[in-house]
């Protein structure tokens, strides 16, 4: 698979995004499974990078990590899959995640 971004660049994009939107958790760059590229992923055109972010789960969270989805083509975060498997997009309008229109645009 040919990618435009390196794992170092993907790590920086994810880390900058976490800081900008004050997201919790840690990205353990030393583990192979933490940053992986895939040919396409739920609404991402071309190569998608999945970055796992470890968190301490609360009673409201089903898992101990969330995933940042990054477009290789755009070199930017597309969305997040939270610890409960819900799609979330802090950079979109409003703070409540994706609007129905945004969700439909990504996932058809």
C-alpha positions as CSV (number, residue, x, y, z in Angstrom):
1,X,0.0,0.0,0.0
2,X,1.4,3.4,-1.0
3,X,0.8,6.2,1.6
4,X,1.4,9.9,1.4
5,X,1.9,10.1,5.2
6,X,4.4,8.4,7.4
7,X,3.6,7.0,10.8
8,X,5.5,9.9,12.4
9,X,3.3,12.4,10.5
10,X,0.1,10.6,11.5
11,X,1.2,10.6,15.1
12,X,1.8,14.3,15.0
13,X,-1.6,15.0,13.3
14,X,-3.4,12.9,16.0
15,X,-1.4,14.4,18.8
16,X,-2.1,18.0,17.6
17,X,-5.8,17.2,17.2
18,X,-6.0,15.8,20.8
19,X,-4.4,19.0,22.1
20,X,-6.5,21.3,20.1
21,X,-9.8,19.7,21.2
22,X,-8.6,18.9,24.7
23,X,-9.1,15.1,24.3
24,X,-7.9,12.8,27.0
25,X,-5.7,9.7,26.6
26,X,-2.3,8.7,25.4
27,X,-1.0,7.5,22.1
28,X,1.6,4.8,22.8
29,X,3.7,5.1,19.6
30,X,5.9,2.2,20.7
31,X,3.2,-0.4,20.0
32,X,2.7,-1.7,16.4
33,X,-1.0,-1.8,16.7
34,X,-1.4,1.8,17.7
35,X,-1.1,3.4,14.2
36,X,-2.1,1.4,11.2
37,X,-3.0,2.2,7.6
38,X,-5.9,0.6,5.8
39,X,-7.2,0.7,2.2
40,X,-10.4,2.6,2.8
41,X,-12.4,2.8,6.0
42,X,-16.0,3.8,6.7
43,X,-16.4,6.9,4.5
44,X,-12.7,7.7,4.0
45,X,-11.7,7.9,0.4
46,X,-8.4,6.1,-0.2
47,X,-6.0,5.1,2.6
48,X,-7.2,5.7,6.2
49,X,-5.0,5.7,9.2
50,X,-6.4,4.5,12.5
51,X,-4.8,5.8,15.7
52,X,-5.7,4.1,19.0
53,X,-5.7,6.4,22.0
54,X,-5.6,4.7,25.4
55,X,-7.9,6.1,28.2
56,X,-8.9,5.2,31.7
57,X,-12.6,4.1,31.2
58,X,-15.4,5.5,33.3
59,X,-18.7,3.9,34.0
60,X,-20.0,5.5,30.8
61,X,-17.4,4.0,28.5
62,X,-17.4,0.4,27.3
63,X,-13.7,0.3,26.2
64,X,-10.4,1.6,27.3
65,X,-9.5,3.3,24.0
66,X,-10.9,5.4,21.2
67,X,-9.8,5.7,17.6
68,X,-8.8,8.8,15.6
69,X,-9.5,8.3,11.9
70,X,-7.1,10.2,9.6
71,X,-7.4,10.6,5.8
72,X,-4.0,10.0,4.1
73,X,-5.2,11.9,1.1
74,X,-6.3,15.0,3.1
75,X,-3.7,14.7,5.9
76,X,-6.3,15.5,8.5
77,X,-8.7,13.9,11.0
78,X,-12.0,12.8,9.5
79,X,-13.7,11.7,12.8
80,X,-13.3,9.8,16.0
81,X,-14.8,6.5,17.1
82,X,-15.4,6.9,20.8
83,X,-15.0,4.1,23.4
84,X,-18.6,3.1,22.9
85,X,-18.3,2.8,19.2
86,X,-20.1,6.0,18.4
87,X,-18.8,8.4,15.7
88,X,-17.8,11.8,16.9
89,X,-16.4,14.8,15.2
90,X,-15.2,17.6,17.5
91,X,-14.0,19.8,14.6
92,X,-17.5,20.0,13.0
93,X,-20.1,22.6,13.8
94,X,-21.3,22.5,17.4
95,X,-20.0,20.2,20.1
96,X,-22.5,17.4,19.9
97,X,-20.7,15.3,17.3
98,X,-21.8,15.0,13.7
99,X,-25.0,16.4,12.3
100,X,-27.2,14.1,10.4
101,X,-26.0,15.7,7.2
102,X,-22.4,15.2,8.1
103,X,-23.0,11.6,9.0
104,X,-24.8,11.0,5.7
105,X,-22.1,12.7,3.7
106,X,-19.4,10.4,5.2
107,X,-21.4,7.1,5.4
108,X,-24.0,7.5,2.7
